[in-house]
Amino acid sequence: MDSDDDGSIDEGDLGYFADKRSYSFLFSNLEDEKPSKKTKTTEDDYAERKYAEAKSKPEQNVHHMLPIKTDQGLQQRSRIIEKEKPAVEVPVAQPVEEETYQPQSVAEIYSLRQQYITKAKQDIAKLSCAITENPYNNIAAMKKLRNYCSTEDSKAGQTVRKLAMISLTAVYNDILPSYSVKPSKELESLSKEVKAQHSYETDLLRNYRVFLDLLFDNLNLAFQTKKEKAKAKVPPEVLVARQNLGLLSLKCMAELLSKNYNFNLRSNIVNTLIPYGASKAMGGQLADVVTATIVEIFEKDKQGECSVEIVRMIAALVKKKGNNVNGKLLKCLLHVRLVELGEVKKEKEEKLPDTALLSKKQRKHRKEQAKVRKELLEAEAVENKKKKSRLQSESLDHIFVTYFRILKQFHDTPLLPIALAGLSKFAHLINVDFFTDLFECLKRIIKEETLDLSDSLNCVSTIFTILSGQGSVLDVDIGEFYALLYQNILLFTPDTPSETYHILKQALTNTIKRKVPLSCQMAMVKRLCTMSAHLNPKQSHIFLCEARKLIRSSPRIAQMLESDEEFGKPFYPEASEPGHANAEATVLWELSSIARKSYHESVRTTANHLCRYDPNSTKRSEVDHFLNNKFKDSSQCSILEDNFPRNCKKMQNRRAHLNGQTVLSDQKTDSIENLQFYSDIKANR
């Protein structure tokens, strides 16, 4: 303490100062001294240098990793993840070269287009031939061929697309099987060959589906609705090109359906095609293609599966659109194949070698095979009958529902004649439960509507067809319908279509099966003979042959051929009902006039034969036999040489007698060309 107070320095402090070399800081004035810069140590220099290097380097992400153990101990590890900065592209100024435009002439443009089309044709032909020759190995070539169907090349894109679509359609028609491909669930248990076949069929079906989708897209793009067209605002030239491509797509689909209606995706094509059958686009060309395809399928489809789908779709379309449906589509129902199910044709059995050449063991084996084959055929026949019966019943239900809907809801539309024609054709298949309702509906239509000749005859023909079949047990007064038929005969003219004459023949044939009063039948014969004198030869033949059928059905009508009897009441030809005409008081004098004055030899021959008709004769002459067979189809009125029985002396004498000629008994009759009658007919052909 004393030393501190005295201001003396300890020995320890002296030792400390002895080690220092400079003591100037002890004598310096601290207040007047300016602050000096601090000297940097080595550690500070290292830290500043690291900081400067880190600042100059780009930002880095350090990813610390697990340490590793070395001889020196644990060593920490890290990995630097550098961020990639987006490279800034510096535009390089390039010298601009002036392009010189070389105009091409029309000939050069046309030549380039033809070269492009020729090359595309060659490629399409090679691909098509390769697929057709070996479809199993070249199934992948379909994708290349399908690419041409969707090309958009400005040189000749539409032409190449059309060629590719037509070629691919022909290829599918050649290689598609005639059965439906079904997916197999147990592929592991199948053999190698079956797996390969299943793989090929799967690839084929997938390519076929893609091609159909392409055709569907072309159709939807070509024939859009009015709203879609207004939004798209397509130029007229492009619209016409799309419509042409859509029409070709529709034809391709129709061709695929008509040739492969038993393959997959049939329902997709039917659902797409049928609505276009009622379309009026492109002047009705779409409807013509669809209706022609439907008629072809109806005539070829023996099983009836595809026909049922088409009929169902048409019925749904009529229900949806009503009288806006095209009549051509409804006429297709007249071609539906409805075969009697009882008529099943037996298949021809294969010829087997003679049993005498077989051993006892082989003969026993053949008997066992024949027994098994017989059982299989019986089971298959029963199944086919049931399936056909079910399909035909469904088709008939849709057809009659469609016709009845038209009769009740759209009876004042152009669809009525088609419905009446369909009812007239399928009337024998209508269920008895619908007869009463149908009679009332037809009577109302006859009274209320103004029908033309063919529609009126279809109504009458439908009634008589029903009553001649299952409706024969019904007690219905047919006088009103018979009177309508009697009145319509006066409406026939030389310009009447031949289909109307066919309807008349069908109606008169069905009236023979009903019990009609004799006076009505005589009035009908009188009117037929009267009208035959005012028509063309072909039409006169039809009326004379129908009169001939009525005379044969009731021999008492033959009294109209005689003129010796006296009658008390006059004949009223203007009567509207045949029962009030009093036809018993007249004769068929028109036959004599036609036989003498008709310019057509065949008509004169028929009239002469009717004038000389003897109902009491039990033996039919060969001339009578010839006329009956020849004019069974009254639509023909020319006599061909093949219809004459050669070396028939009796027939030639009869012909000569009818024409006022004389044939001697010793005259050679090996040839009939020496007769004036035959030579006149041959000249009129």
C-alpha positions in Angstrom: 0.0 0.0 0.0 2.9 2.3 0.8 4.5 1.8 -2.5 1.3 2.6 -4.3 0.9 5.8 -2.4 4.5 6.8 -3.1 4.1 6.4 -6.8 7.0 3.8 -7.0 6.9 1.0 -9.6 6.9 -2.6 -8.6 9.5 -5.1 -9.7 7.0 -7.0 -11.8 6.1 -3.9 -13.7 9.8 -3.1 -14.3 10.3 -6.6 -15.7 7.3 -6.0 -18.0 8.7 -2.7 -19.3 12.2 -4.2 -19.7 10.9 -6.6 -22.3 9.4 -3.8 -24.4 11.6 -1.9 -26.8 9.8 1.4 -27.0 8.5 3.5 -24.2 7.6 6.5 -26.0 3.9 6.1 -25.5 4.4 6.7 -21.9 5.8 10.2 -22.6 3.3 11.2 -25.3 0.4 13.6 -24.7 -2.7 11.5 -25.2 -5.0 14.5 -25.8 -2.9 16.0 -28.6 -2.3 12.7 -30.4 -4.5 11.9 -33.4 -6.1 8.5 -33.7 -4.0 6.3 -35.9 -5.1 3.5 -38.2 -5.4 0.1 -36.6 -3.0 -2.4 -38.0 -4.6 -5.4 -39.5 -3.7 -8.8 -38.3 -3.3 -11.9 -40.5 -6.7 -13.2 -39.3 -8.5 -10.0 -40.3 -6.8 -10.0 -43.6 -8.0 -13.7 -44.3 -11.6 -12.9 -43.2 -11.8 -9.8 -45.4 -10.4 -11.7 -48.4 -12.9 -14.5 -48.0 -15.7 -12.0 -47.7 -14.6 -10.2 -50.9 -14.3 -13.5 -52.8 -17.7 -14.7 -51.7 -19.3 -11.4 -52.7 -17.7 -11.4 -56.1 -18.9 -15.0 -56.8 -22.5 -15.7 -57.8 -25.0 -16.8 -55.2 -24.7 -20.5 -54.5 -26.8 -23.0 -52.6 -24.8 -25.2 -50.3 -26.1 -28.7 -49.8 -24.6 -30.2 -46.6 -23.9 -33.9 -46.9 -23.2 -36.5 -44.3 -19.7 -36.5 -42.8 -17.2 -39.2 -43.5 -14.7 -40.8 -41.1 -11.1 -40.5 -42.0 -7.7 -41.0 -40.2 -7.9 -37.4 -39.1 -11.4 -37.8 -37.7 -14.8 -36.8 -39.0 -14.7 -34.6 -42.1 -17.7 -32.5 -43.0 -18.8 -32.5 -46.6 -20.9 -30.1 -48.6 -21.9 -29.6 -52.2 -22.5 -26.3 -53.9 -25.6 -26.1 -56.2 -25.2 -23.2 -58.6 -28.2 -21.5 -60.0 -28.3 -21.3 -63.7 -29.0 -17.8 -64.9 -31.1 -17.4 -68.0 -28.8 -16.7 -70.9 -29.5 -13.4 -72.6 -29.5 -13.8 -76.3 -27.8 -11.0 -78.0 -29.3 -10.5 -81.4 -26.7 -10.7 -84.0 -27.2 -8.4 -86.9 -27.1 -10.3 -90.1 -27.0 -8.9 -93.5 -30.4 -8.9 -95.1 -30.4 -10.5 -98.5 -33.0 -9.4 -101.0 -35.2 -12.3 -102.0 -36.0 -12.4 -105.6 -39.6 -13.7 -106.3 -39.8 -16.0 -109.3 -43.4 -16.2 -110.6 -44.6 -19.7 -111.7 -46.9 -20.2 -114.7 -50.1 -22.2 -114.5 -48.5 -25.0 -116.4 -45.7 -25.3 -113.8 -48.2 -25.2 -110.9 -50.3 -27.9 -112.6 -47.2 -30.0 -113.2 -46.1 -29.8 -109.6 -49.6 -30.8 -108.5 -49.7 -33.8 -110.8 -46.3 -34.9 -109.6 -47.4 -34.7 -106.0 -50.6 -36.6 -106.7 -48.7 -39.3 -108.7 -46.3 -39.9 -105.9 -49.2 -40.1 -103.4 -51.0 -42.5 -105.6 -48.0 -44.8 -105.8 -47.5 -44.7 -102.0 -51.2 -45.4 -101.4 -51.2 -48.3 -103.9 -48.1 -49.9 -102.4 -49.5 -49.7 -98.9 -52.9 -51.0 -100.0 -51.4 -54.0 -101.8 -49.1 -54.8 -98.9 -52.0 -54.8 -96.5 -54.2 -56.9 -98.7 -51.5 -59.5 -99.5 -50.5 -60.1 -95.9 -52.7 -58.3 -93.4 -51.2 -60.2 -90.4 -47.7 -58.8 -90.9 -48.6 -55.5 -92.4 -51.3 -54.3 -90.1 -49.0 -51.4 -89.0 -49.2 -50.0 -92.6 -52.8 -48.9 -91.9 -51.6 -46.0 -89.9 -49.4 -44.7 -92.7 -52.3 -45.1 -95.1 -54.7 -43.4 -92.7 -52.3 -40.4 -92.4 -53.1 -39.6 -96.0 -56.8 -39.4 -95.1 -56.1 -36.4 -92.9 -53.4 -34.6 -94.9 -53.8 -30.8 -95.2 -51.3 -30.2 -98.0 -52.3 -27.1 -100.0 -51.1 -28.7 -103.3 -53.7 -31.4 -103.6 -54.8 -32.2 -100.1 -58.5 -32.9 -101.0 -57.7 -35.2 -103.9 -55.2 -37.2 -101.9 -57.5 -37.5 -99.0 -60.3 -38.8 -101.2 -58.0 -41.4 -102.8 -56.8 -42.6 -99.5 -60.3 -42.9 -98.0 -61.5 -44.9 -101.0 -58.5 -47.2 -100.9 -58.7 -47.8 -97.2 -62.4 -48.6 -97.6 -61.7 -51.2 -100.3 -58.9 -52.7 -98.1 -61.3 -53.1 -95.1 -63.9 -54.7 -97.3 -61.3 -57.3 -98.3 -59.8 -58.1 -95.0 -62.6 -57.7 -92.4 -64.0 -61.0 -91.2 -67.7 -61.9 -91.5 -68.1 -62.3 -87.8 -68.0 -60.1 -84.8 -64.8 -59.9 -82.8 -65.3 -60.6 -79.1 -62.7 -59.8 -76.4 -61.1 -62.9 -74.7 -60.6 -62.8 -71.0 -58.5 -65.9 -70.5 -55.5 -65.2 -72.8 -53.1 -67.2 -70.7 -54.9 -70.5 -71.3 -54.9 -70.0 -75.1 -52.5 -71.5 -77.5 -49.8 -69.4 -79.3 -51.7 -69.4 -82.6 -54.9 -68.3 -81.0 -53.1 -65.5 -79.1 -51.6 -64.3 -82.4 -55.0 -64.4 -84.1 -56.6 -62.5 -81.2 -53.8 -59.9 -81.3 -54.3 -59.4 -85.0 -58.1 -59.0 -84.7 -57.7 -56.6 -81.8 -55.3 -54.4 -83.8 -57.6 -54.6 -86.8 -60.6 -53.5 -84.8 -58.7 -50.6 -83.2 -57.6 -49.3 -86.7 -61.2 -49.8 -88.0 -62.5 -47.7 -85.1 -60.0 -44.9 -85.7 -60.9 -44.8 -89.4 -64.7 -44.6 -88.6 -64.0 -41.8 -86.2 -62.2 -39.9 -89.0 -65.2 -40.4 -91.3 -67.6 -39.2 -88.5 -65.5 -36.0 -88.0 -65.6 -35.3 -91.7 -69.4 -35.6 -91.7 -69.8 -33.4 -88.7 -67.5 -30.8 -90.1 -69.2 -30.7 -93.5 -72.8 -30.6 -92.4 -73.0 -28.4 -89.3 -76.1 -26.7 -87.9 -77.0 -23.2 -88.7 -75.7 -21.8 -85.4 -72.4 -23.6 -85.9 -72.1 -22.2 -89.4 -72.8 -18.7 -88.2 -70.1 -18.9 -85.6 -67.5 -20.5 -87.9 -68.1 -18.0 -90.8 -66.6 -20.4 -93.4 -66.0 -19.1 -96.9 -68.3 -20.7 -99.6 -65.4 -22.3 -101.4 -64.2 -24.1 -98.3 -67.8 -25.1 -97.4 -68.3 -26.7 -100.8 -65.0 -28.6 -100.5 -66.0 -29.9 -97.0 -69.4 -31.0 -98.2 -67.9 -33.0 -101.1 -65.5 -34.6 -98.6 -68.4 -35.3 -96.3 -70.5 -36.9 -99.1 -67.6 -39.2 -99.9 -67.2 -40.1 -96.2 -70.9 -41.0 -96.1 -70.5 -43.2 -99.1 -67.5 -45.0 -97.5 -69.5 -45.7 -94.4 -72.4 -46.9 -96.4 -70.1 -49.2 -98.3 -68.6 -50.6 -95.2 -72.0 -51.2 -93.6 -73.4 -53.0 -96.7 -70.4 -55.3 -97.0 -69.6 -55.9 -93.3 -73.0 -55.6 -91.5 -72.0 -58.6 -89.3 -68.8 -57.0 -88.0 -68.3 -54.8 -85.0 -69.3 -51.1 -84.7 -72.4 -51.8 -86.8 -74.6 -49.8 -84.4 -72.3 -46.8 -84.6 -72.6 -46.6 -88.4 -76.4 -47.2 -88.3 -76.9 -44.4 -85.8 -74.9 -42.0 -87.9 -76.4 -42.9 -91.3 -80.1 -43.1 -90.6 -80.5 -39.4 -89.7 -78.9 -38.4 -93.0 -81.6 -40.5 -94.8 -84.1 -37.7 -93.8 -81.7 -34.9 -94.8 -82.3 -32.6 -97.8 -78.7 -31.4 -98.0 -76.9 -31.4 -101.3 -80.1 -31.8 -103.3 -81.1 -35.1 -101.6 -77.8 -36.9 -102.5 -77.2 -37.9 -98.9 -80.7 -39.4 -98.6 -80.3 -41.3 -101.9 -77.1 -42.9 -100.6 -78.5 -43.9 -97.3 -81.8 -45.3 -98.7 -80.0 -47.4 -101.4 -77.8 -48.9 -98.6 -80.7 -49.7 -96.4 -82.6 -51.5 -99.2 -79.5 -53.5 -100.1 -79.1 -54.6 -96.5 -82.7 -55.5 -96.1 -82.4 -57.8 -99.2 -79.2 -59.5 -98.1 -79.7 -59.8 -94.3 -81.1 -63.2 -93.9 -80.6 -63.4 -90.1 -82.3 -60.0 -89.5 -80.0 -58.6 -86.8 -78.9 -55.5 -88.7 -82.4 -55.0 -90.2 -83.9 -54.8 -86.7 -81.5 -52.1 -85.7 -82.3 -50.1 -88.9 -86.0 -50.5 -88.4 -85.8 -49.4 -84.8 -83.8 -46.3 -85.8 -86.3 -45.4 -88.5 -89.2 -45.8 -86.1 -87.5 -43.5 -83.5 -86.7 -40.9 -86.2 -90.4 -40.8 -87.3 -91.5 -40.5 -83.7 -89.0 -37.6 -83.2 -89.4 -35.6 -86.4 -92.9 -36.6 -87.5 -93.9 -35.4 -91.0 -90.4 -33.9 -91.6 -89.1 -37.3 -92.4 -88.2 -38.0 -96.0 -90.6 -40.3 -97.7 -87.8 -42.2 -99.3 -86.6 -43.4 -95.9 -90.0 -44.7 -95.0 -90.3 -46.5 -98.3 -87.3 -48.6 -97.4 -89.5 -50.5 -94.9 -91.3 -52.1 -97.8 -88.2 -54.1 -98.5 -87.8 -55.7 -95.1 -87.1 -59.4 -95.5 -90.0 -61.2 -93.7 -89.8 -64.9 -94.6 -92.2 -67.6 -93.3 -90.4 -69.3 -90.4 -91.8 -72.7 -91.2 -89.9 -72.9 -94.5 -86.4 -73.9 -93.5 -84.2 -75.1 -96.2 -82.2 -78.2 -95.4 -78.5 -78.0 -96.2 -77.1 -80.5 -98.6 -75.1 -83.2 -96.8 -71.6 -84.1 -98.0 -71.2 -87.2 -100.0 -69.5 -89.9 -98.0 -67.6 -92.9 -99.5 -69.5 -96.2 -99.9 -69.9 -98.2 -96.8 -68.8 -101.3 -98.6 -65.3 -99.9 -98.8 -65.1 -99.3 -95.0 -64.2 -101.6 -92.3 -66.5 -102.6 -89.5 -64.9 -100.1 -87.1 -65.1 -97.3 -89.6 -68.8 -98.0 -90.2 -69.5 -97.9 -86.5 -67.6 -94.6 -86.2 -69.6 -93.1 -89.1 -72.9 -94.0 -87.4 -71.8 -92.3 -84.2 -70.8 -89.2 -86.2 -74.0 -89.1 -88.1 -76.0 -89.3 -84.8 -74.0 -86.4 -83.3 -74.3 -84.4 -86.5 -78.0 -84.8 -86.6 -78.4 -83.7 -83.0 -76.3 -80.6 -83.6 -78.3 -79.7 -86.7 -81.6 -80.1 -84.9 -80.4 -77.9 -82.0 -79.0 -75.3 -84.4 -82.3 -75.2 -86.4 -84.4 -74.7 -83.3 -82.1 -71.9 -82.2 -82.1 -70.2 -85.6 -85.9 -70.5 -85.8 -86.4 -68.9 -82.4 -83.9 -66.1 -83.1 -85.5 -65.3 -86.5 -88.9 -65.4 -85.0 -87.9 -63.0 -82.2 -86.1 -60.6 -84.7 -89.0 -60.6 -87.1 -91.5 -60.0 -84.4 -89.5 -57.0 -83.2 -89.3 -55.7 -86.7 -93.0 -56.0 -87.3 -93.8 -54.3 -84.1 -91.7 -51.2 -85.0 -93.1 -51.2 -88.6 -96.8 -51.3 -87.6 -96.3 -48.8 -84.7 -94.8 -46.4 -87.3 -97.6 -47.0 -89.8 -100.3 -46.6 -87.1 -98.7 -43.4 -85.8 -98.8 -42.0 -89.3 -102.5 -43.0 -89.8 -103.6 -41.3 -86.5 -101.2 -38.3 -86.2 -99.9 -37.5 -89.7 -102.8 -38.6 -92.0 -102.7 -35.3 -93.8 -99.0 -35.5 -94.8 -97.2 -37.0 -97.8 -96.3 -40.0 -95.6 -99.9 -41.4 -95.7 -99.6 -43.1 -99.1 -96.4 -44.8 -98.0 -98.0 -46.0 -94.8 -101.1 -47.3 -96.7 -98.8 -49.2 -99.2 -96.9 -50.8 -96.3 -100.1 -51.9 -94.6 -101.3 -53.3 -97.8 -98.1 -55.4 -98.2 -97.9 -56.6 -94.6 -101.6 -56.8 -93.9 -101.4 -60.7 -93.7 -99.0 -60.4 -90.7 -101.1 -58.0 -88.6 -102.3 -59.3 -85.3 -106.0 -59.9 -85.0 -106.2 -57.7 -82.0 -105.6 -54.6 -84.2 -108.1 -55.4 -86.9 -111.1 -53.4 -85.4 -109.0 -50.3 -84.6 -107.4 -50.5 -88.1 -110.9 -50.8 -89.8 -112.2 -47.8 -88.0 -109.1 -45.8 -88.8 -109.2 -46.7 -92.5 -113.0 -45.8 -92.7 -112.3 -42.4 -91.2 -109.5 -41.7 -93.7 -111.7 -42.7 -96.6 -114.5 -40.5 -95.5 -112.6 -37.4 -94.3 -109.5 -37.3 -96.5 -109.3 -36.6 -100.2 -107.3 -39.6 -101.4 -105.9 -40.2 -104.9 -106.4 -43.4 -106.8 -103.4 -45.3 -105.5 -104.1 -44.4 -101.8 -107.8 -45.4 -102.1 -106.8 -48.7 -103.7 -104.3 -49.3 -101.0 -107.0 -48.9 -98.3 -109.3 -51.3 -100.1 -106.4 -53.8 -100.7 -105.4 -53.7 -97.0 -109.0 -54.5 -95.9 -109.4 -57.4 -98.4 -106.0 -58.8 -97.6 -106.8 -58.8 -93.9 -110.2 -60.4 -94.5 -108.8 -63.0 -96.8 -106.3 -64.2 -94.2 -106.6 -64.2 -90.4 -109.6 -61.9 -90.5 -111.8 -64.3 -92.5 -113.5 -65.3 -89.3 -114.6 -61.7 -88.7 -118.1 -60.7 -89.6 -117.4 -57.4 -91.4 -119.6 -55.7 -94.0 -117.3 -55.2 -97.0 -120.0 -53.6 -99.2 -118.6 -50.1 -98.6 -115.1 -51.0 -99.6 -116.3 -53.0 -102.6 -118.3 -50.0 -103.8 -115.2 -47.9 -103.4 -113.2 -50.3 -105.6 -116.0 -50.3 -108.2 -115.9 -46.5 -108.4 -112.1 -46.3 -108.6 -112.0 -48.4 -111.8 -113.5 -45.5 -113.7 -110.5 -43.3 -112.7 -107.9 -45.4 -114.6 -106.4 -43.7 -117.6 -103.6 -44.5 -120.1 -101.3 -42.4 -118.0 -101.9 -44.2 -114.7 -98.6 -45.7 -113.3 -98.1 -49.4 -113.6 -97.9 -49.8 -109.8 -101.5 -48.7 -109.5 -102.6 -51.5 -111.8 -100.7 -54.0 -109.6 -102.6 -52.7 -106.5 -105.8 -53.2 -108.4 -104.9 -56.8 -109.3 -104.1 -57.6 -105.7 -107.4 -56.1 -104.5 -109.5 -58.0 -107.1 -107.6 -61.2 -106.3 -108.5 -60.9 -102.6 -112.2 -60.1 -103.4 -112.5 -63.6 -105.0 -111.8 -65.2 -101.7 -114.8 -63.4 -100.0 -118.4 -64.1 -100.6 -119.5 -61.2 -102.7 -123.1 -61.1 -104.2 -123.4 -62.2 -107.8 -124.9 -58.9 -108.9 -121.8 -57.1 -107.6 -119.4 -59.5 -109.3 -121.3 -59.1 -112.6 -121.2 -55.3 -112.3 -117.4 -55.5 -111.7 -116.9 -57.7 -114.8 -119.0 -55.3 -116.9 -117.0 -52.3 -115.8 -113.7 -54.0 -116.3 -114.6 -54.9 -119.9 -115.9 -51.4 -120.5 -112.7 -49.8 -119.4 -110.5 -52.2 -121.4 -111.8 -50.6 -124.6 -110.4 -47.2 -123.6 -106.9 -48.1 -122.5 -103.6 -49.1 -124.0 -103.0 -52.7 -125.0 -100.9 -53.5 -122.0 -103.6 -52.0 -119.6 -106.4 -53.6 -121.6 -104.8 -57.0 -121.1 -104.8 -56.5 -117.3 -108.5 -55.6 -117.2 -109.5 -58.5 -119.5 -107.5 -61.0 -117.5 -109.0 -59.8 -114.2 -112.4 -60.1 -115.8 -111.4 -63.7 -116.9 -110.5 -64.5 -113.3 -113.9 -63.3 -112.0 -115.7 -65.3 -114.6 -113.8 -68.5 -113.7 -114.5 -67.9 -110.0 -118.2 -67.7 -110.6 -119.4 -69.5 -113.7 -122.9 -67.9 -113.5 -121.3 -64.7 -114.7 -120.9 -66.4 -118.1 -124.5 -65.7 -118.8 -123.5 -62.1 -119.7 -121.8 -63.6 -122.8 -125.2 -64.6 -124.2 -127.7 -62.2 -125.7 -130.8 -64.4 -126.1 -132.3 -63.7 -122.7 -134.8 -60.9 -122.1 -134.5 -58.7 -119.1 -137.2 -56.7 -117.3 -135.1 -54.0 -115.6 -132.5 -51.8 -117.4 -128.8 -51.5 -116.7 -127.6 -48.5 -114.7 -123.9 -48.0 -115.6 -123.8 -44.7 -113.7 -124.7 -46.3 -110.4 -122.1 -45.7 -107.6 -122.7 -49.1 -105.9 -122.4 -52.3 -107.9 -125.4 -53.9 -106.3 -127.7 -51.1 -107.7 -126.4 -51.3 -111.3 -128.5 -54.3 -112.3 -125.7 -55.8 -114.3 -127.9 -58.9 -115.0 -129.7 -56.9 -117.6 -126.7 -56.3 -119.9 -124.2 -58.3 -121.9 -120.5 -58.0 -122.5 -120.7 -56.5 -126.0 -117.4 -54.8 -125.5 -115.6 -58.1 -126.0 -116.9 -58.5 -129.5 -116.0 -54.9 -130.4 -112.4 -55.4 -129.0 -112.0 -58.7 -130.8 -112.9 -57.1 -134.2 -111.5 -53.6 -134.0 -108.5 -53.6 -131.6 -105.2 -52.9 -133.4 -103.2 -55.2 -131.1 -103.3 -58.8 -132.0 -102.8 -60.1 -128.4 -105.7 -58.0 -127.1 -107.9 -59.3 -130.0 -107.0 -62.9 -129.1 -107.8 -62.5 -125.5 -111.2 -60.9 -126.3 -112.0 -63.6 -128.8 -111.3 -66.3 -126.2 -113.5 -64.6 -123.6 -116.3 -64.4 -126.2 -116.1 -68.2 -126.8 -115.7 -69.1 -123.2 -117.7 -72.2 -122.2 -118.1 -72.5 -118.4 -119.7 -76.0 -118.7 -116.7 -77.5 -120.4 -114.6 -79.7 -118.2 -111.8 -80.1 -120.7 -109.5 -77.2 -121.2 -108.2 -76.7 -124.6 -104.5 -76.1 -125.2 -105.2 -72.5 -126.3 -107.0 -72.0 -123.0 -104.1 -73.5 -121.1 -101.6 -71.3 -122.9 -103.6 -68.1 -122.3 -104.1 -68.8 -118.7 -100.4 -69.4 -118.1 -99.2 -66.6 -120.3 -101.5 -63.9 -118.9 -101.1 -65.0 -115.4 -98.8 -62.0 -115.1 -100.9 -59.4 -116.8 -98.1 -56.9 -116.9 -96.8 -58.6 -120.1 -98.7 -58.1 -123.3 -96.4 -59.4 -126.0 -96.3 -63.1 -126.9 -92.8 -64.5 -127.3 -91.8 -67.4 -129.4 -90.6 -69.4 -126.5 -94.1 -69.5 -125.0 -95.6 -71.3 -127.9 -95.6 -75.1 -127.5 -94.0 -76.3 -130.7 -95.4 -79.1 -132.8 -98.8 -78.5 -131.4 -101.2 -78.9 -134.3 -104.4 -78.4 -132.2 -103.2 -75.1 -130.9 -102.3 -73.8 -134.4 -105.6 -74.8 -135.8 -107.3 -72.9 -132.9 -105.2 -69.8 -133.6 -106.0 -69.9 -137.3 -109.7 -70.4 -136.5 -109.7 -67.3 -134.3 -108.2 -65.3 -137.1 -110.5 -66.5 -139.9 -107.9 -68.8 -141.5 -108.2 -72.5 -142.4 -105.5 -75.0 -141.6 -105.7 -78.3 -143.5 -105.3 -81.5 -141.6 -102.4 -82.6 -143.8 -100.5 -79.3 -143.5 -97.1 -79.5 -141.8 -97.2 -77.9 -138.5 -93.6 -78.3 -137.4 -93.1 -74.5 -137.6 -95.6 -71.8 -136.6 -93.9 -69.1 -138.5 -96.1 -69.8 -141.5 -99.2 -68.4 -139.7 -100.2 -64.9 -140.4 -101.1 -64.5 -136.7 -97.6 -65.2 -135.5 -96.0 -63.0 -138.2 -98.2 -60.1 -137.2 -97.3 -60.4 -133.6 -93.6 -60.7 -134.4 -93.8 -57.6 -136.5 -95.4 -55.7 -133.6 -92.7 -56.6 -131.1 
